[in-house]
């Protein structure tokens, strides 16, 4: 059950890579730029007008659009991935009045990365642990990003050994930092247990490093190795498993997550542990921890206990220690990555749910209350998207608990306007998360309508914001394609109004678009 959704794939690696890469790119184009024409008959291709030149584009499927065709000379012509990239670039130049030479290259890089991942995955052995399988299942990745699998344009040999999608597992590099150069905050004791005390020279502290990151910043670190501020001790005597976040690894025996800096653009951002985020980390994590401790329910928070780094390479060598799964996890429950449930993996309970209504209601009871309670009662805005949410299921595959993670993405209402915090929560929880799970469930169970149950669950929380949400004709959809094309900062989210499926009878009509330079 390697692939469980209904997106048509080709027979060859190249054809499959084209299909995987085209789906999120088409999702972006259709959401942010294209104008839908009336859709009259189920099972037929959906047709869109591209405003830049008035061309017509049609695709098959809804959740993962496929088989794009452009109308020209009185007939429909199939568009391959390379042609699709050119088409998107032309449309964006006309739509924004701006040029961008980098993003098309990232789109091609993303497609080529998928091909490399598919080839490597066919030869690899998947982990036995269903949790790890779910973390390592994301071949498509972010379904609304134009280049979700781009790996910085580097050679495949540089990143493939560390790719979760290729079922990678690898030891960490062990470094020693001179004590007077160590910077740390919070509880980092788990780092000292990664090697025997005798292995660390007197006057130094242990610092694990991600081998890919160490290769990327090798030139910058050469002076520190030369003058003895930094020593290379070898490798761990155990392997770690990269999770969906790529730079975060898990060591099951120690039940330990470690998050590293990675000087590579993954989706919208260079994935460094930035100094400003590290310095606010203890405050945001403490707020999230307090919120979940106060909740009356099974939901859990995987806290970011602390970080350690070197003064002379503060961001480059930073490592964050995150709580493991065993503390908050209900006895007998199996955690699974929410994004993996949507993507599909061997053992995915979403794909095999016999009663989709009961499964979906249990899912909603697990994930919605903690996110809304954290916001309303504790002023904590969780980044509750698919990749930051683990859903634990019982022996029958029914959701029983949600575990949230990543203090780096948490916002506090003491720092942001309440309206902005709510918009971010709605995007992460409803648009990025619930809408994707709902669509996947409906795809596996034709005729099933997930939105009445979602509306009931949200209505159980009597906030002014939820009342307004259930009456609003639109939801905020992040414009990742336009953000990347216009060169906006990755953290500078901008939203496009989308029809709200929570409103009975399907919500409002498609809202007006942003201005040309949005």
C-alpha positions as CSV (number, residue, x, y, z in Angstrom):
1,X,0.0,0.0,0.0
2,X,2.8,2.4,-0.9
3,X,0.5,4.8,-2.7
4,X,-3.1,5.0,-1.5
5,X,-4.6,8.2,-3.1
6,X,-6.1,8.2,-6.5
7,X,-3.6,10.5,-8.4
8,X,-2.7,8.8,-11.7
9,X,1.0,7.9,-11.9
10,X,3.1,6.7,-14.8
11,X,4.9,3.4,-15.3
12,X,8.4,4.8,-15.4
13,X,10.3,6.7,-12.7
14,X,10.3,9.8,-14.9
15,X,6.6,9.7,-15.4
16,X,5.9,9.1,-11.8
17,X,8.2,12.0,-10.8
18,X,6.5,14.3,-13.3
19,X,3.1,13.4,-11.7
20,X,4.3,13.8,-8.1
21,X,5.9,17.2,-8.9
22,X,3.1,18.5,-11.1
23,X,0.3,18.0,-8.5
24,X,1.4,20.6,-5.9
25,X,2.6,23.0,-8.7
26,X,-0.9,22.8,-10.3
27,X,-2.5,23.2,-6.9
28,X,-0.7,26.5,-6.5
29,X,-1.4,27.7,-10.0
30,X,-5.1,26.9,-9.7
31,X,-5.5,28.4,-6.3
32,X,-3.5,31.6,-6.7
33,X,-3.7,32.6,-10.4
34,X,-6.1,30.6,-12.6
35,X,-9.8,31.4,-13.0
36,X,-12.1,28.3,-12.8
37,X,-14.7,27.8,-15.4
38,X,-18.1,26.2,-14.5
39,X,-17.7,22.5,-13.6
40,X,-20.8,20.7,-14.8
41,X,-20.2,16.9,-14.9
42,X,-18.5,14.7,-12.3
43,X,-15.6,12.7,-13.7
44,X,-14.7,15.1,-16.5
45,X,-11.6,17.3,-16.5
46,X,-11.8,20.7,-14.7
47,X,-11.1,23.7,-17.0
48,X,-9.5,27.0,-16.0
49,X,-8.6,30.2,-17.7
50,X,-5.1,31.5,-17.3
51,X,-5.4,35.3,-17.2
52,X,-1.9,36.1,-18.4
53,X,-2.7,35.1,-22.0
54,X,-6.2,33.9,-21.8
55,X,-5.2,30.3,-22.4
56,X,-7.3,27.4,-21.2
57,X,-5.9,24.7,-18.9
58,X,-7.6,21.5,-17.9
59,X,-6.7,18.9,-15.3
60,X,-8.0,15.7,-14.0
61,X,-8.7,15.2,-10.3
62,X,-9.2,17.7,-7.5
63,X,-7.1,17.0,-4.5
64,X,-4.0,16.1,-6.5
65,X,-4.6,17.5,-10.0
66,X,-2.9,15.6,-12.8
67,X,-2.6,15.2,-16.6
68,X,-2.5,19.0,-17.4
69,X,-3.5,20.0,-20.9
70,X,-3.5,23.4,-22.7
71,X,-6.0,24.2,-25.5
72,X,-4.4,25.4,-28.7
73,X,-5.2,25.2,-32.4
74,X,-8.6,23.7,-31.7
75,X,-7.3,20.8,-29.6
76,X,-6.1,19.9,-26.1
77,X,-2.4,19.2,-25.8
78,X,-0.7,17.4,-22.9
79,X,1.8,19.5,-20.9
80,X,4.8,17.7,-19.4
81,X,6.4,19.0,-16.2
82,X,9.1,21.0,-17.9
83,X,6.5,22.7,-20.1
84,X,4.3,23.3,-17.1
85,X,7.1,25.1,-15.4
86,X,7.5,27.4,-18.4
87,X,3.8,27.9,-18.5
88,X,3.6,28.9,-14.8
89,X,6.6,31.3,-15.2
90,X,4.9,33.0,-18.1
91,X,1.7,33.4,-16.2
92,X,3.4,34.8,-13.1
93,X,5.4,37.3,-15.2
94,X,2.1,38.5,-16.6
95,X,0.2,38.3,-13.3
96,X,2.8,40.2,-11.1
97,X,4.8,42.2,-13.6
98,X,8.0,40.6,-12.1
99,X,10.6,38.1,-13.3
100,X,12.2,35.4,-11.2
101,X,15.0,33.2,-12.5
102,X,15.4,31.1,-9.3
103,X,11.9,29.6,-8.8
104,X,11.7,27.8,-12.1
105,X,15.0,26.2,-11.3
106,X,13.7,25.1,-7.9
107,X,10.6,23.6,-9.6
108,X,12.9,21.5,-11.8
109,X,15.1,20.6,-8.9
110,X,12.1,19.5,-6.9
111,X,11.0,17.2,-9.7
112,X,14.5,15.8,-10.1
113,X,14.7,15.2,-6.4
114,X,11.4,13.2,-6.6
115,X,12.9,11.0,-9.3
116,X,16.0,10.4,-7.2
117,X,13.8,9.6,-4.1
118,X,11.7,7.2,-6.0
119,X,14.7,5.3,-7.3
120,X,16.3,5.2,-3.9
121,X,13.1,4.2,-2.2
122,X,12.6,1.2,-4.5
123,X,15.9,-0.2,-3.2
124,X,15.5,0.8,0.5
125,X,13.9,-1.1,3.3
126,X,11.1,0.8,5.1
127,X,11.2,0.9,8.9
128,X,9.1,-1.6,10.8
129,X,7.8,1.1,13.1
130,X,4.6,2.6,11.7
131,X,5.4,5.9,13.2
132,X,8.7,6.1,11.3
133,X,7.0,4.9,8.2
134,X,4.5,7.8,8.5
135,X,7.3,10.3,9.0
136,X,9.2,9.0,5.9
137,X,6.2,8.8,3.5
138,X,6.0,12.3,2.1
139,X,6.9,11.9,-1.6
140,X,4.6,14.7,-2.6
141,X,5.2,16.8,0.4
142,X,3.5,20.2,0.9
143,X,0.5,19.9,-1.4
144,X,0.4,23.7,-2.0
145,X,4.0,24.6,-2.7
146,X,5.5,24.9,-6.2
147,X,8.8,23.1,-5.3
148,X,8.2,21.1,-2.1
149,X,11.0,18.6,-2.7
150,X,13.8,21.0,-3.8
151,X,17.0,20.4,-2.0
152,X,19.0,23.5,-2.6
153,X,20.2,22.6,-6.1
154,X,23.0,20.5,-4.7
155,X,24.1,17.1,-6.1
156,X,22.0,14.1,-5.2
157,X,24.9,12.5,-3.5
158,X,25.1,15.3,-1.0
159,X,21.6,15.0,0.3
160,X,20.2,11.6,-0.6
161,X,21.9,9.7,2.3
162,X,19.9,11.9,4.7
163,X,16.5,12.0,3.0
164,X,13.6,10.6,5.0
165,X,11.7,9.8,1.9
166,X,14.5,7.4,0.9
167,X,14.1,5.6,4.3
168,X,17.5,7.0,5.3
169,X,19.1,6.3,8.7
170,X,22.5,7.5,9.7
171,X,24.8,8.2,12.7
172,X,25.4,11.7,13.9
173,X,28.8,13.3,13.9
174,X,30.2,14.0,17.4
175,X,32.0,17.2,17.9
176,X,33.6,18.7,21.0
177,X,33.4,22.4,21.6
178,X,35.8,24.2,24.0
179,X,33.9,25.0,27.1
180,X,34.4,28.8,27.0
181,X,32.8,28.8,23.5
182,X,29.7,26.8,24.5
183,X,26.3,28.6,24.5
184,X,23.3,26.8,25.8
185,X,19.9,27.4,27.4
186,X,17.4,25.0,29.0
187,X,17.8,21.3,29.6
188,X,20.5,19.9,27.3
189,X,21.6,16.9,29.5
190,X,20.5,14.4,26.8
191,X,23.3,15.6,24.6
192,X,26.0,14.7,27.1
193,X,24.6,11.1,27.1
194,X,25.2,10.6,23.4
195,X,28.8,9.4,24.1
196,X,30.8,8.1,27.0
197,X,32.2,10.8,29.2
198,X,35.7,9.6,28.6
199,X,35.3,10.3,24.9
200,X,35.1,14.0,25.5
201,X,38.5,15.7,26.3
202,X,38.8,17.7,29.5
203,X,37.7,21.3,29.0
204,X,35.3,20.5,26.1
205,X,31.6,19.8,25.8
206,X,29.9,17.4,23.5
207,X,28.0,18.7,20.5
208,X,26.3,16.4,17.9
209,X,26.1,17.6,14.3
210,X,24.0,16.6,11.3
211,X,26.5,15.3,8.8
212,X,24.8,17.2,5.8
213,X,25.0,20.5,7.7
214,X,28.6,19.9,8.7
215,X,29.5,19.4,5.0
216,X,27.6,22.6,4.0
217,X,29.4,24.8,6.5
218,X,32.8,23.0,6.5
219,X,34.7,26.0,5.0
220,X,33.3,28.4,7.7
221,X,34.3,26.0,10.5
222,X,37.9,25.3,9.2
223,X,39.5,28.0,11.4
224,X,37.8,26.6,14.6
225,X,39.1,23.1,13.8
226,X,42.5,24.5,13.1
227,X,42.9,26.4,16.4
228,X,41.3,23.8,18.7
229,X,38.0,25.5,19.5
230,X,36.3,22.6,17.8
231,X,37.3,18.9,17.7
232,X,35.9,16.0,15.7
233,X,35.4,13.0,17.9
234,X,33.8,10.5,15.4
235,X,30.3,9.3,15.1
236,X,27.5,8.0,17.4
237,X,27.4,4.2,17.9
238,X,23.8,4.3,16.9
239,X,21.8,5.6,13.9
240,X,19.1,8.2,13.9
241,X,16.0,8.4,11.6
242,X,15.3,11.7,9.8
243,X,11.7,12.7,10.2
244,X,9.5,14.6,7.7
245,X,11.2,17.8,8.7
246,X,14.5,16.5,7.3
247,X,16.7,18.3,9.8
248,X,14.9,16.8,12.8
249,X,16.0,13.2,13.6
250,X,14.6,10.6,16.0
251,X,16.5,8.0,18.0
252,X,13.9,5.4,19.2
253,X,15.9,3.7,21.9
254,X,16.6,6.9,23.7
255,X,13.2,8.3,22.6
256,X,14.9,11.5,21.7
257,X,14.3,14.1,18.9
258,X,17.1,16.4,17.9
259,X,16.6,19.4,15.6
260,X,19.5,20.9,13.7
261,X,20.3,23.8,11.5
262,X,20.3,23.1,7.8
263,X,21.6,25.7,5.4
264,X,19.3,24.6,2.6
265,X,16.1,26.1,1.3
266,X,13.2,23.7,2.1
267,X,9.9,25.1,0.8
268,X,9.9,28.8,1.7
269,X,12.9,29.1,4.1
270,X,16.5,28.4,4.7
271,X,16.2,25.9,7.5
272,X,18.7,27.4,10.0
273,X,17.9,27.6,13.7
274,X,18.0,31.4,13.6
275,X,19.3,33.2,16.6
276,X,16.2,35.3,17.1
277,X,14.1,32.1,17.2
278,X,16.4,30.3,19.6
279,X,16.4,33.3,22.0
280,X,12.6,33.3,22.2
281,X,12.4,29.5,22.3
282,X,12.3,29.0,26.1
283,X,9.4,31.5,26.4
284,X,7.3,30.0,23.7
285,X,7.9,26.5,24.8
286,X,7.1,27.3,28.4
287,X,3.8,28.9,27.3
288,X,2.9,25.9,25.2
289,X,3.9,23.4,27.9
290,X,1.8,25.3,30.5
291,X,-1.2,25.3,28.1
292,X,-1.2,21.6,27.6
293,X,-0.5,20.8,31.2
294,X,-3.6,22.7,32.1
295,X,-5.8,21.0,29.6
296,X,-8.4,18.4,30.6
297,X,-7.7,15.8,28.0
298,X,-5.3,13.5,26.4
299,X,-3.5,15.9,24.1
300,X,0.2,16.3,24.5
301,X,3.0,18.8,23.7
302,X,6.5,17.6,22.6
303,X,8.5,20.3,24.3
304,X,11.7,21.8,23.0
305,X,13.7,21.5,26.2
306,X,16.8,23.5,25.3
307,X,19.6,24.1,22.8
308,X,23.3,24.0,22.7
309,X,25.7,25.5,20.2
310,X,29.1,27.2,19.7
311,X,29.6,30.9,20.1
312,X,31.6,31.2,16.9
313,X,29.0,29.3,14.9
314,X,25.8,30.1,16.8
315,X,23.3,29.3,14.1
316,X,25.3,26.9,12.0
317,X,26.0,24.4,14.8
318,X,22.8,24.8,16.9
319,X,21.1,21.7,18.1
320,X,17.7,21.6,19.8
321,X,16.6,18.9,22.2
322,X,13.0,17.9,21.9
323,X,10.9,15.7,24.1
324,X,10.3,12.1,23.0
325,X,7.0,10.3,22.5
326,X,6.7,8.0,25.5
327,X,5.9,10.6,28.1
328,X,2.7,12.1,26.7
329,X,1.6,9.1,24.6
330,X,-1.5,7.1,25.8
331,X,-0.7,3.5,26.7
332,X,-1.1,1.2,23.8
333,X,-1.6,4.0,21.3
334,X,0.5,4.4,18.1
335,X,1.6,7.9,17.0
336,X,1.4,8.7,13.3
337,X,2.3,11.9,11.4
338,X,-0.9,13.7,10.2
339,X,0.8,14.5,6.9
340,X,1.6,10.8,6.4
341,X,-2.1,10.0,6.8
342,X,-2.8,12.3,3.9
343,X,0.1,11.1,1.8
344,X,-0.4,7.4,2.4
345,X,1.9,4.6,3.8
346,X,1.7,0.9,4.6
347,X,-0.6,0.7,7.5
348,X,-2.3,4.1,7.1
349,X,-5.6,3.9,9.0
350,X,-7.2,6.7,7.1
351,X,-7.1,4.5,3.9
352,X,-8.6,1.5,5.6
353,X,-11.2,3.1,7.9
354,X,-14.3,1.0,7.6
355,X,-16.6,3.7,9.0
356,X,-15.3,7.0,7.7
357,X,-17.8,9.1,9.7
358,X,-16.8,7.6,13.1
359,X,-13.1,7.8,12.2
360,X,-13.4,11.4,11.2
361,X,-15.4,12.4,14.3
362,X,-12.7,10.7,16.5
363,X,-10.0,12.6,14.6
364,X,-11.7,15.9,15.0
365,X,-12.2,15.3,18.8
366,X,-8.4,14.6,19.0
367,X,-7.0,17.5,17.1
368,X,-9.4,20.5,17.3
369,X,-10.0,21.0,21.1
370,X,-6.3,21.4,22.1
371,X,-5.6,23.9,19.3
372,X,-8.6,26.0,20.2
373,X,-8.1,25.8,23.9
374,X,-4.5,26.8,23.7
375,X,-5.6,29.9,21.7
376,X,-8.6,30.9,23.7
377,X,-7.5,30.1,27.3
378,X,-3.7,30.5,27.1
379,X,-3.0,32.8,24.3
380,X,-0.9,30.2,22.4
381,X,-1.2,30.0,18.6
382,X,0.0,26.5,17.6
383,X,1.4,25.9,14.2
384,X,-1.1,23.1,13.9
385,X,-0.4,22.1,10.3
386,X,-0.1,18.5,9.1
387,X,3.7,18.2,9.6
388,X,3.5,19.5,13.2
389,X,0.7,17.2,14.3
390,X,1.0,13.6,15.4
391,X,-2.3,11.7,15.8
392,X,-2.2,8.6,18.0
393,X,-4.5,5.7,17.1
394,X,-5.6,2.7,19.1
395,X,-5.3,-1.0,18.0
396,X,-8.3,-0.5,15.7
397,X,-6.8,2.5,14.0
398,X,-9.2,5.0,15.6
399,X,-7.7,8.4,16.6
400,X,-7.5,8.8,20.4
401,X,-4.9,11.6,20.9
402,X,-3.1,14.5,19.3
403,X,0.5,15.4,20.0
404,X,1.7,18.9,18.8
405,X,5.3,20.0,18.3
406,X,7.6,22.8,17.2
407,X,7.9,25.8,19.6
408,X,9.8,27.6,16.8
409,X,6.4,27.9,14.9
410,X,4.4,28.9,18.0
411,X,3.1,32.5,18.3
412,X,1.9,34.1,21.5
413,X,-1.0,36.5,21.6
414,X,1.0,38.7,23.8
415,X,3.3,39.4,20.8
416,X,0.8,39.4,17.9
417,X,-2.6,40.9,17.2
418,X,-5.4,38.5,18.2
419,X,-6.9,38.7,14.7
420,X,-3.5,37.9,13.1
421,X,-3.0,35.0,15.5
422,X,-6.5,33.6,14.7
423,X,-5.9,33.9,10.9
424,X,-2.7,31.9,11.3
425,X,-4.4,29.3,13.4
426,X,-7.3,28.9,10.9
427,X,-4.9,28.6,8.0
428,X,-2.7,26.0,9.8
429,X,-5.5,24.0,11.4
430,X,-8.4,24.2,9.0
431,X,-6.9,25.0,5.5
432,X,-3.6,23.2,5.7
433,X,-4.7,20.4,8.0
434,X,-8.4,19.5,8.3
435,X,-9.2,20.3,4.7
436,X,-6.4,18.0,3.5
437,X,-7.5,15.1,5.8
438,X,-11.1,15.6,4.9
439,X,-10.3,15.5,1.1
440,X,-8.2,12.4,1.5
441,X,-11.0,10.7,3.5
442,X,-13.6,11.7,0.9
443,X,-11.4,10.4,-1.9
444,X,-11.2,7.0,-0.3
445,X,-15.0,7.0,0.5
446,X,-16.8,8.6,-2.5
447,X,-20.0,10.3,-1.4
448,X,-18.8,11.0,2.2
449,X,-19.2,14.6,3.3
450,X,-16.7,15.4,6.1
451,X,-17.7,19.0,6.7
452,X,-20.9,18.8,8.8
453,X,-19.0,16.9,11.5
454,X,-16.2,19.5,11.3
455,X,-18.7,22.2,11.7
456,X,-20.2,20.5,14.7
457,X,-16.8,20.1,16.4
458,X,-15.8,23.7,15.9
459,X,-19.3,24.9,17.1
460,X,-18.7,23.1,20.4
461,X,-16.1,25.8,21.2
462,X,-18.1,29.0,21.9
463,X,-15.5,31.6,20.8
464,X,-16.4,34.7,19.0
465,X,-13.9,33.6,16.4
466,X,-15.4,30.2,15.8
467,X,-18.9,31.8,15.4
468,X,-17.5,34.1,12.8
469,X,-15.6,31.3,11.1
470,X,-18.7,29.2,10.7
471,X,-20.5,32.1,9.0
472,X,-17.6,33.4,6.9
473,X,-17.8,32.8,3.2
474,X,-14.0,32.5,2.9
475,X,-11.0,30.9,4.6
476,X,-7.4,32.2,4.3
477,X,-5.2,30.3,1.9
478,X,-1.5,30.9,2.0
479,X,0.0,32.0,-1.4
480,X,3.2,30.1,-1.5
481,X,3.6,30.4,-5.3
482,X,3.3,34.2,-5.2
483,X,5.4,34.5,-2.1
484,X,8.3,32.7,-3.7
485,X,7.9,34.4,-7.1
486,X,7.9,37.9,-5.6
487,X,10.8,37.1,-3.3
488,X,8.9,37.8,0.0
489,X,10.3,36.6,3.3
490,X,9.3,33.0,4.0
491,X,7.8,33.9,7.3
492,X,5.8,36.8,5.8
493,X,2.6,34.8,5.2
494,X,0.0,36.4,2.8
495,X,-3.4,34.9,2.3
496,X,-5.9,34.6,-0.5
497,X,-9.6,34.2,0.4
498,X,-10.8,30.7,-0.5
499,X,-14.4,29.3,-0.4
500,X,-15.3,28.1,3.1
501,X,-16.5,24.5,3.1
502,X,-17.7,24.8,6.7
503,X,-20.6,27.0,5.6
504,X,-23.6,24.9,4.6
505,X,-24.2,24.6,0.9
506,X,-20.5,24.9,0.2
507,X,-19.6,28.4,1.3
508,X,-19.2,31.5,-0.8
509,X,-18.0,32.0,-4.3
510,X,-14.3,32.4,-5.0
511,X,-13.2,35.6,-3.6
512,X,-11.4,38.5,-5.4
513,X,-7.7,38.0,-5.9
514,X,-4.9,39.9,-4.3
515,X,-3.2,42.8,-5.9
516,X,-0.6,42.1,-8.6
517,X,2.3,42.3,-6.3
518,X,0.8,40.3,-3.4
